[in-house]
Amino acid sequence: DTAVSQTPKYLVTQMGNDKSIKCEQNLGHDTMYWYKQDSKKFLKIMFSYNNKELIINETVPNRFSPKSPDKAHLNLHINSLELGDSAVYFCASSQRNEQFFGPGTRLTVL
Amino acid sequence: QKEVEQNSGPLSVPEGAIASLNCTYSDRVSQSFFWYRQYSGKSPELIMSIYSNGDKEDGRFTAQLNKASQYVSLLIRDSQPSDSATYLCAVARSYNTDKLIFGTGTRLQVFP
């Protein structure tokens, strides 16, 4: 049973397109996160939701819009994709600060 | 100064040796400290958490925390080739529902 799952695993798209990544957790956790890991492997938080409420919003371009329909799901929609958006995006969930990561979505913008 | 600093490595150790991974952090009020292991092409996996000064042992892993020196380390005893991965140190200000600040990771190579 997968604890934190993400779809799709790979996403290849053209500049200017809009795309979404979905995340689901079956751990019963209240808090979910989106992270970006760049080509240098640096992992940086983007957003966090606690029980469907946005609690962390780092300095991320407003082309990125998270949405949490319920506490088990957190989606990420990206408008007008740019080359610099190419990265691996990880979803995570936690009950305290012990965060558990999904398998990641490798986004490539051409 | 980076918020969480790690030596990028690679740290090369022979099989059976002790691998010592180090991390320093800049925010004095940090309360929660974590070590994650990330294999190439995979997601980070939590291996240790520590909240109080001193040592915490779990199997072959020991985390050490010194808040006065703003230093946290991970020791891996009896290193195995399967331990070869990047180890990420992460720090949070509070105990609950807080953002983790990650270091850039130390790549560990265990050779037979």
Backbone of each chain as ProteinMPNN parsed JSONL, in Angstrom:
{"seq_chain_A": "DTAVSQTPKYLVTQMGNDKSIKCEQNLGHDTMYWYKQDSKKFLKIMFSYNNKELIINETVPNRFSPKSPDKAHLNLHINSLELGDSAVYFCASSQRNEQFFGPGTRLTVL", "coords_chain_A": {"N_chain_A": [[0.841, -1.201, 0.0], [0.662, 2.079, -1.002], [1.872, 4.93, 0.667], [2.118, 7.753, 0.275], [1.158, 9.016, -2.706], [1.746, 10.05, -6.089], [0.727, 11.546, -9.141], [1.269, 12.632, -12.499], [4.126, 10.375, -12.9], [6.113, 11.152, -14.615], [6.399, 14.08, -16.585], [6.309, 15.702, -19.512], [6.446, 18.63, -21.327], [5.522, 21.492, -23.315], [6.842, 24.827, -23.271], [4.826, 27.386, -21.874], [2.51, 25.942, -21.655], [-0.192, 24.656, -19.544], [-0.245, 22.687, -16.634], [-1.062, 19.968, -14.364], [-0.345, 18.395, -11.216], [-1.032, 15.608, -9.213], [-1.644, 14.596, -5.822], [-1.927, 12.179, -3.269], [-2.538, 10.969, 0.022], [-2.596, 8.212, 2.267], [-2.224, 8.062, 4.944], [-3.561, 9.276, 6.943], [-2.737, 11.724, 7.783], [-2.682, 15.206, 8.776], [-1.413, 17.291, 7.516], [-0.048, 18.461, 4.483], [2.403, 18.824, 1.854], [4.145, 20.608, -0.755], [7.17, 20.232, -2.456], [10.045, 21.395, -4.247], [12.644, 20.018, -6.104], [15.616, 20.896, -7.406], [17.937, 20.836, -10.229], [20.373, 20.678, -9.01], [19.862, 19.188, -6.882], [18.804, 20.443, -4.667], [16.433, 20.705, -2.176], [13.42, 22.311, -1.735], [10.843, 23.863, 0.092], [7.565, 24.597, -1.101], [4.745, 24.945, -0.705], [2.368, 24.476, 1.996], [-0.33, 22.688, 3.404], [-2.695, 22.503, 5.984], [-5.108, 20.433, 7.03], [-6.756, 21.176, 4.838], [-6.318, 23.904, 4.791], [-4.309, 26.594, 3.722], [-1.101, 27.016, 4.966], [1.598, 27.485, 4.719], [3.287, 29.403, 2.429], [5.624, 29.825, 0.358], [7.985, 32.009, -1.336], [6.866, 31.744, -4.128], [6.269, 31.823, -7.62], [3.147, 33.209, -8.754], [2.077, 31.69, -10.711], [1.976, 29.16, -9.893], [-0.379, 27.19, -8.352], [-1.684, 25.777, -5.575], [-4.063, 23.275, -4.488], [-6.341, 21.966, -2.198], [-8.616, 19.622, -1.977], [-9.539, 17.944, 0.023], [-8.308, 16.659, 3.191], [-6.708, 14.563, 2.506], [-5.75, 14.916, 0.002], [-3.715, 16.815, -2.205], [-3.221, 19.012, -4.706], [-1.302, 20.361, -7.437], [-1.273, 23.022, -9.538], [0.093, 24.358, -12.465], [0.546, 27.207, -14.278], [1.273, 28.546, -17.538], [3.897, 27.388, -18.186], [7.438, 27.517, -17.662], [10.887, 27.283, -18.769], [12.55, 27.163, -16.533], [11.008, 25.885, -14.688], [11.416, 23.253, -14.814], [12.065, 20.397, -13.0], [12.138, 18.149, -10.16], [9.179, 17.451, -8.536], [8.044, 17.042, -5.341], [5.58, 15.636, -3.288], [4.54, 15.658, 0.108], [3.601, 14.364, 3.354], [2.609, 14.878, 6.787], [2.294, 14.244, 10.333], [3.357, 15.255, 12.686], [6.352, 16.987, 12.546], [7.611, 15.034, 11.147], [8.102, 14.137, 8.082], [6.8, 12.495, 5.24], [7.574, 11.399, 2.079], [6.255, 11.489, -1.257], [6.693, 9.645, -4.402], [7.608, 11.437, -6.288], [7.415, 13.753, -9.073], [8.721, 14.078, -12.159], [9.223, 16.868, -13.91], [9.598, 18.123, -17.094], [10.262, 20.837, -19.041], [10.042, 21.902, -22.282]], "CA_chain_A": [[0.0, 0.0, 0.0], [1.456, 3.289, -1.114], [1.47, 5.881, 1.687], [1.942, 9.022, -0.425], [1.271, 8.739, -4.137], [1.681, 11.216, -6.97], [0.585, 11.294, -10.581], [2.006, 11.524, -13.106], [5.52, 10.231, -12.473], [6.88, 11.963, -15.559], [5.583, 15.041, -17.306], [7.101, 16.443, -20.491], [5.499, 19.555, -21.926], [6.087, 22.67, -23.975], [6.75, 26.133, -22.601], [3.567, 28.094, -22.053], [1.364, 25.078, -21.333], [-0.655, 24.531, -18.158], [-0.268, 21.282, -16.23], [-1.374, 19.687, -12.96], [0.19, 17.202, -10.566], [-1.939, 15.227, -8.13], [-1.033, 13.891, -4.696], [-2.865, 11.589, -2.313], [-1.912, 10.219, 1.11], [-3.532, 7.369, 3.011], [-1.648, 7.931, 6.283], [-4.405, 9.971, 7.906], [-2.064, 12.944, 8.237], [-3.425, 16.459, 8.596], [-0.629, 18.301, 6.807], [0.576, 18.042, 3.234], [3.387, 19.793, 1.374], [4.785, 20.496, -2.059], [8.57, 20.616, -2.524], [10.705, 21.376, -5.548], [14.064, 19.656, -6.056], [16.181, 21.36, -8.667], [18.956, 19.985, -10.859], [21.474, 20.519, -8.057], [19.31, 18.332, -5.825], [18.391, 21.203, -3.499], [15.013, 20.468, -1.899], [12.893, 23.53, -1.124], [9.4, 23.825, 0.259], [6.785, 25.576, -1.847], [3.463, 25.173, -0.029], [1.902, 23.506, 2.968], [-1.739, 22.765, 3.791], [-3.095, 21.758, 7.168], [-6.543, 20.205, 7.025], [-7.289, 21.94, 3.693], [-6.032, 25.337, 4.905], [-2.944, 26.961, 3.354], [-0.384, 27.554, 6.121], [2.921, 27.934, 4.279], [3.318, 29.81, 1.035], [6.925, 30.427, 0.161], [8.01, 32.971, -2.449], [6.692, 30.964, -5.342], [5.477, 32.602, -8.598], [1.718, 32.909, -8.647], [1.691, 30.707, -11.739], [1.794, 27.905, -9.166], [-1.527, 27.286, -7.451], [-2.048, 24.522, -4.925], [-5.469, 23.151, -4.11], [-6.56, 20.802, -1.356], [-10.055, 19.359, -1.886], [-9.746, 17.36, 1.349], [-6.993, 16.594, 3.823], [-5.921, 13.466, 1.933], [-5.344, 15.255, -1.361], [-3.151, 18.145, -2.467], [-2.846, 19.091, -6.102], [-0.51, 21.535, -7.814], [-1.508, 23.436, -10.918], [1.112, 25.315, -12.918], [0.169, 27.909, -15.509], [2.309, 29.181, -18.373], [5.157, 26.762, -17.79], [8.698, 28.096, -18.132], [12.008, 26.338, -18.757], [13.067, 27.061, -15.167], [10.131, 25.059, -13.854], [11.875, 21.863, -14.912], [12.556, 19.953, -11.694], [11.319, 17.081, -9.588], [8.26, 17.982, -7.538], [7.669, 16.027, -4.354], [4.527, 15.843, -2.321], [4.836, 15.007, 1.383], [2.582, 14.558, 4.389], [3.143, 14.691, 8.138], [1.421, 14.464, 11.474], [4.172, 16.286, 13.335], [7.287, 17.426, 11.509], [8.204, 13.893, 10.45], [7.445, 14.209, 6.79], [6.941, 11.324, 4.394], [7.524, 11.913, 0.723], [5.801, 10.7, -2.386], [7.761, 9.218, -5.31], [8.081, 12.555, -7.098], [7.005, 13.945, -10.465], [9.796, 14.752, -12.904], [8.662, 17.774, -14.914], [10.541, 18.651, -18.08], [9.642, 21.849, -19.901], [10.868, 22.036, -23.491]], "C_chain_A": [[0.872, 1.246, 0.0], [0.957, 4.324, -0.127], [1.178, 7.256, 1.078], [2.157, 8.735, -1.908], [1.103, 10.022, -4.934], [1.45, 10.749, -8.387], [0.646, 12.623, -11.322], [3.418, 11.419, -12.543], [6.447, 11.074, -13.348], [5.912, 12.879, -16.308], [6.505, 15.84, -18.222], [6.137, 17.331, -21.268], [6.22, 20.744, -22.537], [5.935, 23.902, -23.085], [5.402, 26.764, -22.886], [2.334, 27.269, -21.732], [1.012, 25.16, -19.86], [-0.738, 23.051, -17.813], [-0.59, 21.16, -14.742], [-0.711, 18.409, -12.498], [-0.73, 16.896, -9.388], [-1.195, 14.436, -7.062], [-2.123, 13.396, -3.762], [-2.086, 10.872, -1.225], [-2.98, 9.448, 1.874], [-3.039, 7.128, 4.432], [-2.528, 8.579, 7.354], [-3.779, 11.247, 8.45], [-2.897, 14.187, 7.943], [-2.715, 17.444, 7.675], [0.026, 17.711, 5.579], [1.402, 19.183, 2.672], [3.693, 19.552, -0.105], [6.209, 21.031, -1.945], [9.028, 20.59, -3.972], [12.167, 20.995, -5.329], [14.682, 19.977, -7.405], [17.302, 20.432, -9.152], [20.167, 19.771, -9.968], [21.035, 19.75, -6.824], [18.903, 19.09, -4.572], [16.882, 21.11, -3.351], [14.443, 21.666, -1.141], [11.375, 23.47, -1.049], [8.742, 24.918, -0.571], [5.526, 25.951, -1.068], [3.239, 24.107, 1.034], [0.435, 23.776, 3.295], [-1.947, 21.94, 5.048], [-4.61, 21.649, 7.174], [-7.268, 21.138, 6.037], [-7.01, 23.438, 3.761], [-4.57, 25.61, 4.582], [-2.243, 27.589, 4.552], [1.024, 28.011, 5.773], [2.838, 28.234, 2.798], [4.631, 30.549, 0.84], [6.87, 31.365, -1.046], [8.032, 32.212, -3.763], [5.896, 31.815, -6.33], [4.006, 32.233, -8.538], [1.187, 32.1, -9.816], [1.443, 29.334, -11.106], [0.612, 28.053, -8.212], [-1.855, 25.917, -6.879], [-3.541, 24.506, -4.629], [-5.648, 21.87, -3.323], [-8.057, 20.568, -1.208], [-10.457, 18.711, -0.566], [-8.37, 17.073, 1.928], [-6.135, 15.448, 3.297], [-5.371, 13.787, 0.551], [-4.788, 16.672, -1.435], [-2.646, 18.148, -3.896], [-2.063, 20.375, -6.356], [-0.758, 21.835, -9.279], [-0.485, 24.508, -11.284], [0.666, 25.902, -14.245], [1.407, 28.405, -16.252], [3.707, 28.674, -18.033], [6.364, 27.404, -18.453], [9.801, 27.034, -18.031], [12.514, 26.093, -17.335], [12.193, 26.257, -14.227], [10.526, 23.59, -13.897], [12.561, 21.461, -13.611], [11.79, 18.692, -11.325], [10.472, 17.688, -8.477], [7.816, 16.837, -6.629], [6.513, 16.524, -3.504], [4.948, 15.127, -1.035], [3.665, 15.213, 2.322], [3.211, 14.313, 5.751], [2.043, 14.834, 9.161], [2.094, 15.455, 12.427], [5.109, 16.788, 12.246], [7.923, 16.271, 10.764], [7.458, 13.718, 9.143], [7.8, 12.99, 5.949], [6.641, 11.748, 2.963], [6.91, 10.931, -0.254], [6.952, 10.412, -3.331], [8.291, 10.316, -6.22], [7.486, 12.562, -8.502], [8.116, 14.719, -11.158], [9.165, 15.546, -14.027], [9.77, 18.297, -15.808], [9.796, 19.598, -19.001], [10.575, 22.103, -21.086], [10.669, 23.395, -24.162]], "O_chain_A": [[1.708, 1.441, 0.883], [-0.243, 4.588, -0.068], [0.129, 7.847, 1.33], [3.222, 8.265, -2.309], [0.414, 10.951, -4.513], [1.919, 9.684, -8.787], [0.135, 13.63, -10.833], [3.852, 12.29, -11.789], [7.435, 11.633, -12.873], [4.779, 12.508, -16.617], [7.379, 16.568, -17.751], [5.136, 16.854, -21.803], [7.406, 20.957, -22.286], [5.023, 23.993, -22.263], [4.894, 26.688, -24.005], [1.243, 27.812, -21.556], [1.785, 25.654, -19.039], [-1.241, 22.252, -18.603], [-0.418, 22.103, -13.969], [-0.534, 17.465, -13.268], [-1.152, 17.796, -8.661], [-0.247, 13.706, -7.353], [-3.105, 14.09, -3.497], [-1.075, 10.231, -1.512], [-4.09, 9.93, 2.102], [-3.384, 6.124, 5.055], [-2.257, 8.436, 8.546], [-4.234, 11.788, 9.458], [-3.696, 14.223, 7.007], [-3.351, 18.337, 7.115], [0.581, 16.613, 5.616], [1.151, 20.353, 2.963], [3.523, 18.449, -0.625], [6.441, 22.12, -1.42], [8.481, 19.869, -4.806], [12.847, 21.571, -4.479], [14.31, 19.395, -8.424], [17.569, 19.388, -8.557], [20.906, 18.801, -10.14], [21.766, 19.677, -5.836], [18.677, 18.481, -3.526], [16.139, 21.4, -4.289], [14.908, 22.002, -0.053], [10.708, 23.075, -2.005], [9.281, 26.014, -0.727], [5.275, 27.127, -0.804], [3.811, 23.018, 0.997], [0.012, 24.923, 3.442], [-1.443, 20.823, 5.166], [-5.313, 22.651, 7.306], [-8.255, 21.79, 6.378], [-7.429, 24.175, 2.869], [-3.684, 24.937, 5.108], [-2.725, 28.58, 5.101], [1.586, 28.851, 6.475], [2.371, 27.41, 2.011], [4.737, 31.744, 1.12], [5.832, 31.494, -1.696], [9.069, 32.064, -4.41], [4.935, 32.471, -5.928], [3.659, 31.076, -8.3], [-0.015, 31.85, -9.908], [0.796, 28.468, -11.694], [0.605, 28.942, -7.361], [-2.255, 25.008, -7.606], [-4.193, 25.546, -4.532], [-5.168, 20.811, -3.726], [-8.709, 21.235, -0.405], [-11.576, 18.903, -0.089], [-7.365, 17.226, 1.233], [-4.949, 15.373, 3.616], [-4.603, 13.003, -0.007], [-5.312, 17.599, -0.818], [-1.753, 17.38, -4.252], [-2.149, 21.339, -5.595], [-0.489, 21.009, -10.15], [-0.232, 25.437, -10.516], [0.438, 25.177, -15.213], [2.453, 28.65, -15.651], [4.584, 29.446, -17.643], [6.332, 27.781, -19.625], [9.672, 26.039, -17.318], [12.862, 24.969, -16.974], [12.587, 25.976, -13.095], [10.031, 22.782, -13.112], [13.517, 22.104, -13.176], [10.92, 18.228, -12.063], [10.992, 18.359, -7.586], [7.292, 15.819, -7.08], [6.481, 17.674, -3.065], [5.634, 14.106, -1.087], [2.842, 16.108, 2.127], [4.224, 13.622, 5.86], [1.007, 15.451, 8.912], [1.453, 16.388, 12.911], [4.671, 16.992, 11.113], [8.702, 16.494, 9.837], [6.334, 13.218, 9.107], [8.938, 12.52, 5.946], [5.614, 12.362, 2.672], [7.027, 9.715, -0.104], [8.07, 10.875, -3.102], [9.326, 10.136, -6.86], [7.108, 11.523, -9.043], [8.417, 15.858, -10.801], [8.635, 14.977, -14.981], [10.761, 18.849, -15.329], [8.826, 19.216, -19.656], [11.738, 22.469, -20.915], [11.287, 23.673, -25.189]]}, "seq_chain_B": "QKEVEQNSGPLSVPEGAIASLNCTYSDRVSQSFFWYRQYSGKSPELIMSIYSNGDKEDGRFTAQLNKASQYVSLLIRDSQPSDSATYLCAVARSYNTDKLIFGTGTRLQVFP", "coords_chain_B": {"N_chain_B": [[25.466, 33.08, 4.502], [24.43, 29.735, 4.485], [21.299, 28.333, 5.503], [21.169, 25.69, 6.402], [23.883, 23.663, 6.489], [25.882, 21.345, 4.766], [28.57, 19.157, 4.008], [29.213, 18.459, 0.679], [30.44, 16.184, -0.25], [31.877, 13.546, -2.405], [31.66, 11.304, 0.424], [33.699, 8.755, 1.089], [33.759, 5.507, 2.292], [35.035, 2.384, 3.562], [33.418, -0.808, 3.362], [31.848, -1.906, 6.337], [32.979, -0.025, 7.966], [32.657, 2.973, 10.059], [30.523, 5.518, 9.098], [30.509, 8.998, 9.136], [28.46, 11.696, 9.197], [27.923, 15.138, 8.851], [26.3, 18.18, 9.956], [25.476, 21.596, 10.046], [23.574, 24.32, 11.402], [21.913, 27.5, 11.09], [19.873, 28.854, 12.441], [19.161, 29.628, 15.625], [16.898, 29.035, 17.128], [15.883, 26.656, 16.318], [14.169, 23.537, 16.621], [13.588, 20.947, 15.843], [15.044, 18.14, 14.237], [16.256, 16.334, 11.475], [17.201, 13.419, 9.626], [17.398, 12.425, 6.343], [17.472, 9.91, 3.847], [18.367, 9.651, 0.492], [18.159, 7.849, -2.327], [19.549, 7.682, -5.618], [17.445, 9.089, -7.99], [15.21, 8.559, -6.532], [12.761, 9.185, -3.867], [13.168, 11.289, -0.903], [13.781, 9.606, 2.175], [12.765, 9.237, 5.445], [15.013, 8.669, 8.04], [15.968, 9.204, 10.596], [14.984, 11.082, 13.462], [15.502, 13.78, 15.709], [15.261, 15.534, 18.77], [16.22, 16.431, 21.167], [19.169, 17.437, 22.95], [22.094, 15.384, 22.699], [22.517, 11.851, 22.152], [20.812, 9.673, 19.878], [19.837, 6.467, 19.195], [19.236, 4.091, 16.621], [19.116, 1.069, 15.562], [21.668, 0.556, 13.258], [22.128, 3.214, 13.054], [23.014, 6.358, 14.484], [21.981, 9.372, 15.735], [23.221, 12.567, 16.558], [22.941, 15.425, 18.555], [23.744, 18.781, 19.168], [22.762, 21.535, 20.458], [23.825, 23.896, 21.424], [26.153, 24.217, 19.963], [25.01, 24.243, 17.529], [24.771, 22.005, 15.836], [24.417, 18.944, 14.177], [24.67, 15.454, 13.774], [25.114, 12.365, 11.951], [25.757, 9.04, 12.501], [26.746, 6.113, 10.914], [26.998, 2.878, 11.582], [28.959, -0.075, 10.816], [28.96, 0.136, 7.952], [27.328, -0.458, 4.84], [27.386, -1.392, 1.357], [24.836, -0.886, 0.395], [24.114, 1.348, 1.794], [24.995, 3.45, 0.381], [24.228, 6.539, -0.793], [22.567, 9.759, -0.969], [22.589, 11.825, 1.822], [20.386, 13.77, 3.537], [20.169, 16.549, 5.619], [17.778, 18.021, 7.728], [15.981, 20.745, 9.14], [13.768, 22.219, 11.528], [11.857, 24.938, 12.885], [9.944, 24.595, 14.842], [8.097, 22.096, 16.767], [5.944, 21.081, 15.48], [4.116, 20.744, 12.468], [5.634, 22.371, 10.619], [7.768, 24.136, 8.327], [10.361, 22.364, 6.743], [13.777, 23.002, 6.566], [16.128, 22.203, 4.305], [19.435, 20.841, 3.988], [21.973, 20.692, 1.414], [22.786, 18.155, 1.14], [24.849, 15.219, 1.658], [26.825, 13.144, -0.213], [27.238, 9.754, 0.148], [29.494, 7.129, -0.268], [29.924, 3.739, -0.102], [32.329, 1.399, -0.264], [33.077, -1.958, -1.33]], "CA_chain_B": [[25.545, 31.783, 5.171], [23.277, 28.898, 4.222], [20.577, 28.011, 6.732], [21.591, 24.349, 6.802], [25.081, 23.379, 5.695], [26.467, 20.004, 4.756], [29.625, 18.914, 3.032], [28.551, 17.726, -0.409], [31.105, 14.912, -0.474], [31.432, 12.325, -1.743], [32.344, 10.701, 1.538], [33.941, 7.356, 0.728], [34.191, 4.676, 3.408], [35.014, 0.96, 3.226], [32.369, -1.624, 3.976], [32.131, -2.269, 7.718], [33.477, 1.139, 8.726], [31.666, 3.945, 10.535], [30.407, 6.736, 8.3], [30.118, 10.131, 9.972], [27.915, 12.769, 8.373], [27.777, 16.307, 9.702], [25.381, 19.226, 9.505], [25.351, 22.752, 10.933], [22.416, 25.138, 11.054], [22.149, 28.876, 11.514], [18.781, 29.396, 13.242], [19.345, 29.153, 17.0], [15.653, 28.602, 17.767], [15.453, 25.392, 15.721], [13.77, 22.571, 17.645], [13.424, 19.589, 15.3], [16.166, 17.841, 13.348], [15.94, 15.09, 10.759], [18.08, 12.901, 8.587], [16.74, 11.704, 5.265], [18.325, 9.235, 2.875], [17.796, 9.712, -0.852], [18.846, 7.122, -3.386], [19.475, 8.368, -6.903], [16.182, 8.92, -8.707], [14.127, 8.193, -5.6], [12.339, 10.259, -2.973], [13.796, 11.257, 0.418], [13.201, 8.653, 3.119], [13.142, 9.619, 6.804], [15.685, 7.596, 8.77], [16.142, 9.548, 12.007], [14.578, 12.393, 13.947], [16.056, 14.028, 17.041], [14.705, 16.784, 19.264], [16.918, 16.837, 22.387], [20.621, 17.287, 22.943], [22.595, 14.062, 23.028], [22.516, 10.817, 21.125], [19.643, 8.815, 19.69], [20.275, 5.316, 18.41], [18.206, 3.243, 16.004], [19.833, 0.076, 14.757], [23.042, 0.955, 12.936], [22.176, 4.671, 12.946], [22.989, 7.185, 15.685], [21.944, 10.822, 15.508], [23.774, 13.333, 17.672], [22.517, 16.826, 18.489], [24.342, 19.732, 20.096], [22.091, 22.802, 20.125], [24.716, 25.017, 21.748], [27.079, 24.364, 18.835], [24.185, 24.26, 16.315], [25.426, 20.929, 15.105], [23.761, 17.644, 14.245], [25.435, 14.498, 12.98], [24.572, 11.02, 11.778], [26.766, 7.996, 12.401], [26.265, 4.837, 10.388], [27.944, 1.816, 11.944], [28.986, -1.242, 9.93], [28.433, 0.637, 6.682], [27.124, -1.429, 3.784], [27.251, -0.759, 0.029], [23.449, -0.428, 0.24], [23.977, 2.655, 2.438], [25.445, 4.469, -0.565], [23.085, 7.398, -1.112], [22.745, 11.123, -0.483], [21.948, 12.005, 3.128], [19.908, 15.149, 3.683], [19.879, 17.039, 6.957], [16.66, 18.977, 7.679], [15.798, 21.437, 10.421], [12.531, 22.995, 11.633], [11.834, 25.84, 14.041], [9.037, 24.146, 15.894], [7.902, 20.655, 16.826], [4.736, 20.669, 14.77], [3.582, 21.322, 11.242], [6.484, 23.485, 10.251], [8.528, 23.849, 7.127], [11.702, 21.835, 6.912], [14.84, 23.601, 5.778], [17.042, 21.12, 3.971], [20.77, 21.059, 3.471], [22.133, 20.225, 0.037], [23.032, 16.722, 1.164], [26.183, 14.642, 1.546], [26.797, 11.857, -0.931], [28.031, 8.706, 0.796], [29.83, 5.957, -1.076], [30.497, 2.651, 0.682], [32.915, 0.479, -1.23], [33.311, -3.295, -0.768]], "C_chain_B": [[24.266, 30.989, 4.898], [22.623, 28.547, 5.545], [20.979, 26.651, 7.285], [22.749, 23.958, 5.894], [25.556, 21.948, 5.875], [27.591, 19.977, 3.747], [29.04, 18.035, 1.937], [29.174, 16.361, -0.69], [31.629, 14.793, -1.903], [32.316, 11.92, -0.561], [32.481, 9.222, 1.217], [34.447, 6.596, 1.941], [34.162, 3.216, 2.984], [33.869, 0.263, 3.957], [32.794, -2.032, 5.387], [32.611, -1.121, 8.583], [32.31, 1.982, 9.24], [31.698, 5.16, 9.615], [29.88, 7.847, 9.198], [29.709, 11.295, 9.082], [27.563, 13.948, 9.276], [26.898, 17.38, 9.076], [25.412, 20.362, 10.518], [24.176, 23.593, 10.458], [22.572, 26.514, 11.68], [21.079, 29.421, 12.466], [18.814, 28.804, 14.653], [18.068, 28.607, 17.628], [15.131, 27.283, 17.205], [15.228, 24.342, 16.802], [13.745, 21.132, 17.15], [14.473, 19.358, 14.224], [15.964, 16.451, 12.759], [17.064, 14.723, 9.818], [17.242, 12.09, 7.608], [17.802, 11.066, 4.384], [17.618, 9.3, 1.517], [18.684, 8.954, -1.823], [18.62, 7.857, -4.692], [18.164, 8.064, -7.622], [14.998, 8.558, -7.834], [13.775, 9.369, -4.701], [13.088, 10.176, -1.642], [13.022, 10.34, 1.371], [13.687, 9.024, 4.515], [13.809, 8.439, 7.513], [15.871, 7.919, 10.249], [15.542, 10.925, 12.267], [15.156, 12.557, 15.352], [15.623, 15.416, 17.487], [15.455, 17.323, 20.477], [18.415, 16.661, 22.225], [21.019, 15.871, 23.329], [22.509, 13.131, 21.845], [21.181, 10.095, 21.072], [20.024, 7.697, 18.739], [19.082, 4.553, 17.863], [18.919, 2.293, 15.069], [21.264, 0.509, 14.513], [23.214, 2.473, 12.893], [22.174, 5.329, 14.329], [22.977, 8.652, 15.257], [22.467, 11.511, 16.762], [23.397, 14.796, 17.478], [23.215, 17.633, 19.571], [23.787, 21.106, 19.735], [22.99, 24.0, 20.418], [25.683, 25.291, 20.6], [26.345, 24.405, 17.5], [24.692, 23.221, 15.323], [24.622, 19.642, 15.28], [24.521, 16.681, 13.327], [24.703, 13.161, 12.905], [25.745, 10.062, 11.635], [26.098, 6.733, 11.877], [27.336, 3.799, 10.685], [27.852, 0.672, 10.952], [28.393, -0.881, 8.562], [28.384, -0.471, 5.631], [27.047, -0.708, 2.434], [25.836, -0.232, -0.208], [23.179, 0.899, 0.956], [24.405, 3.789, 1.51], [24.246, 5.246, -1.09], [23.478, 8.825, -0.739], [21.951, 11.273, 0.812], [21.653, 13.494, 3.328], [19.618, 15.45, 5.138], [18.746, 18.061, 6.817], [16.376, 19.492, 9.081], [14.472, 22.19, 10.393], [12.554, 23.809, 12.916], [11.012, 25.3, 15.181], [8.938, 22.626, 15.864], [6.772, 20.184, 15.919], [4.493, 21.462, 13.505], [4.358, 22.562, 10.787], [7.241, 23.125, 8.984], [9.902, 23.322, 7.514], [12.651, 22.604, 6.002], [15.882, 22.511, 5.556], [18.431, 21.645, 3.651], [20.849, 20.483, 2.066], [22.526, 18.761, -0.036], [24.507, 16.361, 1.061], [26.063, 13.297, 0.849], [27.761, 10.893, -0.258], [28.246, 7.558, -0.175], [30.489, 4.934, -0.176], [31.022, 1.625, -0.308], [33.265, -0.855, -0.571], [34.796, -3.532, -0.467]], "O_chain_B": [[23.159, 31.503, 5.058], [23.287, 28.469, 6.578], [21.114, 26.483, 8.497], [22.606, 23.927, 4.672], [25.62, 21.423, 6.987], [27.561, 20.695, 2.748], [28.445, 16.995, 2.218], [28.541, 15.489, -1.285], [31.817, 15.812, -2.568], [33.524, 12.155, -0.544], [31.48, 8.517, 1.088], [35.442, 6.984, 2.553], [33.354, 2.838, 2.136], [33.423, 0.697, 5.02], [33.931, -2.445, 5.614], [32.644, -1.237, 9.808], [31.149, 1.742, 8.909], [32.751, 5.754, 9.382], [28.914, 7.651, 9.934], [30.516, 11.814, 8.311], [26.973, 13.767, 10.342], [26.767, 17.479, 7.856], [25.378, 20.116, 11.723], [23.824, 23.587, 9.278], [23.275, 26.676, 12.677], [21.351, 30.354, 13.221], [18.528, 27.623, 14.845], [18.134, 27.804, 18.559], [14.046, 26.84, 17.58], [15.983, 24.258, 17.771], [13.868, 20.199, 17.944], [14.76, 20.238, 13.412], [15.557, 15.518, 13.451], [17.775, 15.578, 9.289], [16.486, 11.198, 7.993], [18.889, 11.613, 4.201], [16.42, 9.034, 1.416], [19.81, 9.361, -2.106], [17.626, 8.564, -4.857], [17.824, 6.9, -7.833], [13.908, 8.283, -8.336], [14.411, 10.421, -4.762], [13.591, 9.11, -1.285], [11.792, 10.305, 1.37], [14.893, 9.116, 4.746], [13.245, 7.347, 7.581], [15.926, 7.008, 11.075], [15.584, 11.811, 11.415], [15.283, 11.583, 16.094], [15.615, 16.358, 16.695], [15.357, 18.508, 20.797], [18.868, 15.824, 21.444], [20.379, 15.235, 24.167], [22.439, 13.559, 20.693], [20.507, 9.926, 22.088], [20.475, 7.942, 17.62], [18.063, 4.388, 18.533], [19.279, 2.645, 13.946], [21.997, 0.799, 15.459], [24.329, 2.963, 12.714], [21.438, 4.918, 15.226], [23.849, 9.107, 14.516], [22.187, 11.087, 17.883], [23.517, 15.34, 16.38], [23.272, 17.229, 20.732], [24.282, 21.761, 18.817], [22.914, 25.013, 19.722], [25.995, 26.443, 20.299], [26.969, 24.58, 16.454], [24.991, 23.51, 14.164], [24.204, 19.3, 16.385], [24.956, 17.059, 12.239], [23.8, 12.878, 13.692], [26.61, 10.235, 10.777], [25.028, 6.338, 12.339], [28.43, 3.83, 10.122], [26.815, 0.462, 10.323], [27.45, -1.517, 8.089], [29.282, -1.309, 5.548], [26.679, 0.466, 2.383], [25.65, 0.751, -0.926], [22.131, 1.51, 0.748], [24.197, 4.96, 1.826], [23.365, 4.689, -1.744], [24.583, 9.069, -0.254], [20.783, 10.891, 0.882], [22.545, 14.341, 3.292], [18.91, 14.7, 5.81], [18.753, 18.873, 5.892], [16.512, 18.772, 10.07], [14.09, 22.738, 9.36], [13.183, 23.426, 13.902], [11.334, 25.514, 16.35], [9.589, 21.956, 15.062], [6.671, 18.993, 15.628], [4.644, 22.683, 13.474], [3.797, 23.642, 10.603], [7.341, 21.954, 8.616], [10.515, 23.774, 8.481], [12.365, 22.827, 4.825], [16.444, 21.968, 6.508], [18.589, 22.742, 3.115], [19.9, 19.861, 1.588], [22.596, 18.182, -1.12], [25.305, 17.085, 0.466], [25.298, 12.428, 1.268], [28.949, 11.181, -0.112], [27.311, 7.08, -0.817], [31.507, 5.224, 0.451], [30.263, 1.052, -1.09], [33.691, -0.896, 0.583], [35.165, -4.606, 0.01]]}, "name": "protein", "num_of_chains": 2, "seq": "DTAVSQTPKYLVTQMGNDKSIKCEQNLGHDTMYWYKQDSKKFLKIMFSYNNKELIINETVPNRFSPKSPDKAHLNLHINSLELGDSAVYFCASSQRNEQFFGPGTRLTVLQKEVEQNSGPLSVPEGAIASLNCTYSDRVSQSFFWYRQYSGKSPELIMSIYSNGDKEDGRFTAQLNKASQYVSLLIRDSQPSDSATYLCAVARSYNTDKLIFGTGTRLQVFP"}
